[in-house]
Amino acid sequence: MGIGVTVTVPGVESGVSVSTAVGVLLNVRATAGGAIVGTQLRGATGTVTGGPTVISGVTWWQITYTNAPSGWSSGAYLSLTAP
């Protein structure tokens, strides 16, 4: 088992708007740390609907994205968006 690092984004909590902030694609998972159900492009937006859940040092947030798929994404790759 590897050593994980917990990364939190100040202000991320249920109900806030976020956007993806990583490379080109961000994996979206069925459960926190679970199977990949799809990807979101950099800059994709959504609303936090659950979490945080920390697994192996990674903080996961459930996101309802504006465009499918929705699911769980690592907080390390999210940033807050203006309301």
C-alpha positions as CSV (number, residue, x, y, z in Angstrom):
1,M,0.0,0.0,0.0
2,G,1.4,3.4,-1.0
3,I,1.5,6.5,1.2
4,G,-1.2,8.9,0.2
5,V,-1.4,12.6,0.7
6,T,-4.6,14.3,1.8
7,V,-5.2,17.5,-0.1
8,T,-8.1,19.8,0.8
9,V,-9.4,22.8,-1.0
10,P,-10.4,25.5,1.4
11,G,-14.1,26.1,1.2
12,V,-15.1,22.9,-0.5
13,E,-18.2,21.5,1.1
14,S,-21.6,20.2,0.2
15,G,-23.6,22.6,-2.0
16,V,-20.6,24.7,-3.4
17,S,-19.8,24.9,-7.1
18,V,-16.4,23.5,-8.3
19,S,-14.5,23.0,-11.5
20,T,-12.0,20.5,-12.6
21,A,-8.4,21.8,-12.5
22,V,-6.2,19.0,-13.9
23,G,-4.5,18.3,-17.2
24,V,-7.0,17.3,-19.9
25,L,-9.2,14.6,-18.2
26,L,-10.3,13.9,-14.7
27,N,-11.5,10.4,-13.7
28,V,-15.0,10.2,-12.3
29,R,-15.6,7.2,-10.1
30,A,-18.8,5.3,-9.0
31,T,-17.7,5.4,-5.4
32,A,-14.9,7.1,-3.5
33,G,-11.8,5.4,-4.8
34,G,-13.9,2.9,-6.8
35,A,-14.3,2.0,-10.4
36,I,-14.0,4.7,-13.1
37,V,-17.3,5.5,-14.7
38,G,-16.0,8.2,-17.1
39,T,-14.0,11.4,-17.3
40,Q,-14.5,15.2,-17.2
41,L,-12.6,17.7,-19.3
42,R,-10.5,20.4,-17.5
43,G,-12.8,23.3,-16.5
44,A,-15.9,21.1,-16.2
45,T,-18.2,22.4,-13.5
46,G,-20.5,20.8,-11.0
47,T,-21.9,21.0,-7.5
48,V,-20.6,19.1,-4.5
49,T,-23.3,16.7,-3.2
50,G,-21.4,14.5,-0.8
51,G,-18.2,13.9,1.0
52,P,-15.6,14.3,2.1
53,T,-14.5,10.7,2.3
54,V,-10.9,10.0,2.9
55,I,-9.4,6.7,1.6
56,S,-5.7,6.0,1.7
57,G,-5.0,9.6,2.3
58,V,-7.0,10.8,-0.7
59,T,-10.0,13.1,-0.1
60,W,-12.9,12.3,-2.3
61,W,-16.0,14.5,-3.1
62,Q,-19.2,13.4,-4.7
63,I,-19.9,15.9,-7.6
64,T,-23.0,16.3,-9.7
65,Y,-21.4,17.6,-12.9
66,T,-23.2,19.9,-15.3
67,N,-22.6,17.3,-18.0
68,A,-22.5,13.5,-17.4
69,P,-20.9,11.5,-15.9
70,S,-21.4,12.5,-12.3
71,G,-19.7,10.7,-9.4
72,W,-16.7,10.9,-7.0
73,S,-13.6,12.9,-7.8
74,S,-10.4,13.6,-5.8
75,G,-10.3,17.0,-4.1
76,A,-6.7,17.4,-5.3
77,Y,-8.1,18.1,-8.8
78,L,-10.9,20.5,-7.9
79,S,-11.1,24.2,-7.5
80,L,-13.9,26.5,-6.2
81,T,-15.9,28.5,-8.8
82,A,-17.6,31.8,-8.3
83,P,-21.3,31.4,-7.2
